[in-house]
Amino acid sequence: MRLLLSAINIIALSACATVPAGHTAVLLRASGVEREPLPDGEHFIGPLGMDELYDLQAQEQSEDLDALSADGMMLEAHASVLTFHPVPAEVVALAREVGPDYYRTLVSPVVRSTLRRGLAAFRADALDTPGIGRAEAEVTDETARCLRPYHLVFDSITLRTLRIAPLSESYQAVLETGVKEQEAISARQLPELARQHAEERRSEARGIAEAHALIAPTMTPQNLTDLANQAWSKLLTAASTNVEVRPNAQPYVLEIEP
C-alpha cells in the first residue's frame, strides 16, 4: 500500500509544473508543442507532458568579442554586455523554431557577425569614445533587425575595453607607424627650428658687434694704460693682497692668498 501511495505521489508530482514569476513555460507533448504558453504559477500538465521555461525579463550575457577595423587592425572588446529578451506573445513560436538554447544557437552568432561587419566600417583611430558610441548604436540596430523575425528583442550592446589586440602584428604595425609619423613630423620641424636658432645667433652677433662698435673708439693706448693702472691700484690696496718685490724677470706684484 505504501509503495502504491509513493508511486502515486511521484506520478502526481511529475505531472505538475511550476513556472516562476517573470517566466513562462512552453508545454511539450507527444503530439507537439501546445499552442498556448503557461503563465507563472502551478500547473497540471499530465505525466507525459514536459515543460520548457523561458525567461521573459531582460537578460544579460558577457562576451569577449573580436573584429577587424577598416584599416586591418585586430580589435578586442573584452567583457562586452549584451541585453535581450524574448517577445512574450511569441514564446511558442520561439520554442518551435529555435528552442530554449536560443542564446547560444542564435543571439551570440548574430551579434558576432553584426559586430564584425559594423566595426569593419571604422578605422582604428576613429574608435574613440564618440566612435565607440556610434558603433554600439549601429550594431544594436542591425542585430535587433536580424533577431526580431526569430521572436527576440535585442536591446543593446556595450563594448567594454575596446582596443587593438596588443599581441597582433597589426598592433606592432600601429606602433611602428606612430613612431614613423612622429619622426616625419619632427623632420618637417627641423628646418624651422634651425632657422629660428640661426636667427637667434645672428641677433646675438649683431648685439656683440654693436657693443664692440661703441667700445672700440675708446680703446686708445692712453685709455688702456689708465685702466691698467686703476686695476693695479685696486689690487695693491685690497685687504687680502700681500706685495712682494721680485727680480725683473718675474712679475713684480703677486696676489697671495691670506
C-alpha positions as CSV (number, residue, x, y, z in Angstrom):
1,M,0.0,0.0,0.0
2,R,2.8,2.4,0.9
3,L,4.6,1.6,-2.3
4,L,1.4,2.3,-4.2
5,L,0.9,5.7,-2.5
6,S,4.6,6.6,-3.1
7,A,4.2,5.8,-6.8
8,I,1.1,7.8,-7.0
9,N,2.8,10.8,-5.3
10,I,5.7,10.6,-7.7
11,I,3.4,10.5,-10.7
12,A,1.4,13.4,-9.4
13,L,4.5,15.5,-8.8
14,S,5.9,14.7,-12.2
15,A,2.5,15.7,-13.7
16,C,2.8,19.3,-12.3
17,A,4.9,22.2,-13.5
18,T,6.0,25.3,-11.5
19,V,6.6,28.5,-13.5
20,P,8.5,31.2,-11.6
21,A,7.5,34.9,-11.7
22,G,8.8,36.7,-14.7
23,H,8.9,33.4,-16.7
24,T,6.6,31.5,-19.0
25,A,6.7,27.8,-20.0
26,V,6.0,26.0,-23.2
27,L,4.2,22.7,-22.8
28,L,5.6,19.8,-24.9
29,R,3.5,16.7,-25.6
30,A,3.9,13.7,-27.7
31,S,1.8,15.4,-30.3
32,G,3.9,18.5,-30.4
33,V,4.1,22.0,-28.8
34,E,0.9,23.3,-27.2
35,R,-0.4,26.5,-28.7
36,E,-0.7,28.4,-25.5
37,P,2.2,29.0,-23.1
38,L,1.9,28.5,-19.3
39,P,1.9,31.7,-17.2
40,D,3.7,31.8,-13.8
41,G,2.2,29.6,-11.1
42,E,1.5,25.9,-10.6
43,H,0.1,23.9,-13.5
44,F,-1.1,20.3,-14.0
45,I,0.5,19.1,-17.3
46,G,-0.1,15.3,-17.0
47,P,2.5,12.6,-16.6
48,L,3.5,12.6,-20.3
49,G,3.9,16.3,-20.6
50,M,7.2,18.3,-20.4
51,D,7.7,22.0,-19.9
52,E,10.4,24.3,-21.1
53,L,11.0,27.6,-19.1
54,Y,11.6,30.9,-20.9
55,D,12.8,34.0,-19.0
56,L,10.7,37.0,-20.2
57,Q,12.8,39.5,-18.3
58,A,15.8,41.4,-19.8
59,Q,18.7,39.0,-19.9
60,E,22.4,39.9,-19.9
61,Q,25.4,38.0,-21.3
62,S,29.0,38.9,-21.2
63,E,31.2,38.1,-24.2
64,D,34.7,38.6,-25.4
65,L,34.4,39.8,-29.0
66,D,36.9,40.4,-31.7
67,A,36.8,42.1,-35.1
68,L,38.9,43.8,-37.8
69,S,38.8,47.6,-38.4
70,A,38.6,49.2,-41.8
71,D,42.4,49.6,-41.8
72,G,43.0,46.0,-40.9
73,M,43.6,46.3,-37.2
74,M,42.7,43.4,-35.0
75,L,40.3,44.7,-32.3
76,E,39.3,43.2,-29.0
77,A,36.3,44.0,-26.8
78,H,36.6,42.2,-23.5
79,A,33.6,41.6,-21.2
80,S,31.1,43.2,-23.6
81,V,27.5,43.1,-22.3
82,L,24.6,42.0,-24.5
83,T,21.0,42.7,-23.4
84,F,18.0,40.9,-24.9
85,H,14.7,39.1,-24.2
86,P,12.0,37.0,-25.9
87,V,8.8,38.5,-27.1
88,P,6.2,37.2,-24.6
89,A,3.4,36.7,-27.1
90,E,5.7,34.7,-29.4
91,V,7.3,32.3,-27.0
92,V,5.6,29.3,-28.5
93,A,6.9,30.2,-32.0
94,L,10.3,30.7,-30.5
95,A,10.2,27.2,-28.9
96,R,9.1,25.7,-32.2
97,E,11.6,27.4,-34.5
98,V,14.7,27.9,-32.3
99,G,14.3,26.2,-28.9
100,P,15.3,27.2,-25.3
101,D,19.0,27.5,-26.1
102,Y,18.4,30.4,-28.3
103,Y,21.3,32.5,-26.9
104,R,24.0,30.0,-28.0
105,T,22.4,29.0,-31.3
106,L,21.1,32.4,-32.5
107,V,21.9,35.5,-30.4
108,S,25.7,35.0,-30.0
109,P,26.4,34.1,-33.6
110,V,24.3,37.0,-35.0
111,V,25.9,39.5,-32.6
112,R,29.5,38.4,-33.5
113,S,28.7,38.6,-37.3
114,T,27.0,42.0,-37.0
115,L,29.8,43.4,-34.8
116,R,32.4,42.4,-37.3
117,R,30.5,44.0,-40.2
118,G,29.9,47.1,-38.1
119,L,33.5,47.7,-36.9
120,A,34.8,47.0,-40.4
121,A,33.4,50.4,-41.3
122,F,35.6,52.2,-38.8
123,R,39.3,52.9,-38.8
124,A,41.0,52.0,-35.6
125,D,42.0,55.6,-34.9
126,A,38.3,56.6,-35.2
127,L,37.2,54.4,-32.4
128,D,37.5,56.9,-29.6
129,T,34.6,57.4,-27.1
130,P,32.2,59.0,-29.6
131,G,33.2,56.5,-32.3
132,I,32.6,53.5,-30.0
133,G,29.1,55.0,-29.1
134,R,28.3,55.2,-32.8
135,A,29.5,51.6,-33.4
136,E,27.4,50.4,-30.4
137,A,24.3,52.1,-31.8
138,E,24.8,50.7,-35.3
139,V,25.5,47.1,-34.1
140,T,22.4,47.3,-31.7
141,D,20.1,48.4,-34.6
142,E,21.4,45.8,-37.0
143,T,21.3,43.0,-34.5
144,A,17.8,43.9,-33.4
145,R,16.7,43.9,-37.0
146,C,18.2,40.4,-37.6
147,L,16.8,38.8,-34.4
148,R,13.3,40.2,-34.5
149,P,11.9,37.7,-37.1
150,Y,13.0,35.0,-34.6
151,H,10.8,36.3,-31.8
152,L,13.6,38.0,-29.9
153,V,14.2,41.7,-28.9
154,F,17.8,42.8,-28.8
155,D,18.1,45.8,-26.5
156,S,21.7,46.9,-26.5
157,I,25.4,46.0,-26.7
158,T,28.1,47.7,-24.6
159,L,31.6,47.4,-25.9
160,R,34.0,47.3,-23.0
161,T,37.8,47.7,-23.2
162,L,37.7,48.0,-27.0
163,R,41.3,48.2,-28.1
164,I,43.8,46.9,-30.7
165,A,44.9,43.4,-29.8
166,P,48.4,44.0,-28.2
167,L,50.0,40.8,-29.4
168,S,48.8,41.1,-33.0
169,E,51.0,42.0,-35.9
170,S,48.7,44.9,-36.7
171,Y,49.3,46.4,-33.2
172,Q,53.0,46.3,-33.8
173,A,52.4,47.9,-37.2
174,V,50.4,50.7,-35.5
175,L,53.2,51.3,-33.0
176,E,55.8,51.5,-35.8
177,T,53.6,53.7,-37.9
178,G,53.1,56.1,-34.9
179,V,56.9,56.3,-34.4
180,K,57.5,57.0,-38.1
181,E,54.8,59.6,-38.1
182,Q,56.4,61.4,-35.1
183,E,59.8,61.2,-36.9
184,A,58.3,62.7,-40.0
185,I,56.7,65.5,-38.0
186,S,60.0,66.2,-36.3
187,A,61.8,66.1,-39.6
188,R,59.4,68.7,-41.0
189,Q,60.0,70.9,-38.0
190,L,63.8,70.7,-38.1
191,P,64.3,73.4,-40.8
192,E,62.1,75.8,-39.0
193,L,63.9,75.1,-35.7
194,A,67.3,75.6,-37.5
195,R,66.1,78.9,-38.9
196,Q,65.0,80.1,-35.5
197,H,68.3,79.1,-33.9
198,A,70.3,80.8,-36.7
199,E,68.2,84.0,-36.3
200,E,68.9,83.9,-32.6
201,R,72.6,83.6,-33.2
202,R,72.5,86.4,-35.8
203,S,70.7,88.7,-33.3
204,E,73.3,87.8,-30.6
205,A,76.1,88.5,-33.0
206,R,74.6,91.9,-34.0
207,G,74.3,92.8,-30.4
208,I,78.0,92.0,-29.7
209,A,79.1,93.8,-32.9
210,E,77.2,96.9,-31.8
211,A,78.7,96.8,-28.3
212,H,82.2,96.5,-29.8
213,A,81.5,99.3,-32.2
214,L,80.6,101.6,-29.2
215,I,83.7,100.5,-27.2
216,A,86.2,100.5,-30.0
217,P,86.7,104.3,-30.2
218,T,87.6,104.4,-26.5
219,M,90.3,101.7,-26.8
220,T,93.3,104.1,-27.2
221,P,96.7,103.3,-25.7
222,Q,96.3,106.0,-23.2
223,N,92.9,104.7,-22.0
224,L,94.3,101.2,-21.8
225,T,97.2,102.4,-19.7
226,D,94.9,104.3,-17.4
227,L,92.6,101.2,-17.0
228,A,95.7,99.0,-16.2
229,N,96.9,101.4,-13.6
230,Q,93.4,101.5,-12.0
231,A,93.3,97.8,-11.8
232,W,96.8,97.6,-10.3
233,S,95.8,100.2,-7.7
234,K,92.7,98.2,-6.7
235,L,94.8,95.0,-6.4
236,L,97.5,96.6,-4.3
237,T,95.1,98.2,-1.9
238,A,93.0,95.1,-1.4
239,A,92.9,93.8,2.2
240,S,93.8,90.3,1.0
241,T,96.9,91.3,-1.1
242,N,100.5,90.9,0.1
243,V,103.1,92.7,-2.0
244,E,106.5,91.1,-2.7
245,V,109.3,92.6,-4.7
246,R,110.8,90.1,-7.2
247,P,113.6,90.3,-9.8
248,N,112.8,91.9,-13.1
249,A,112.5,88.6,-14.9
250,Q,109.4,87.7,-12.7
251,P,106.2,89.5,-12.1
252,Y,106.8,92.3,-9.7
253,V,103.4,92.1,-8.0
254,L,101.7,88.9,-7.0
255,E,98.4,88.3,-5.2
256,I,99.0,85.9,-2.3
257,E,96.2,84.0,-0.6
258,P,96.0,85.2,3.1
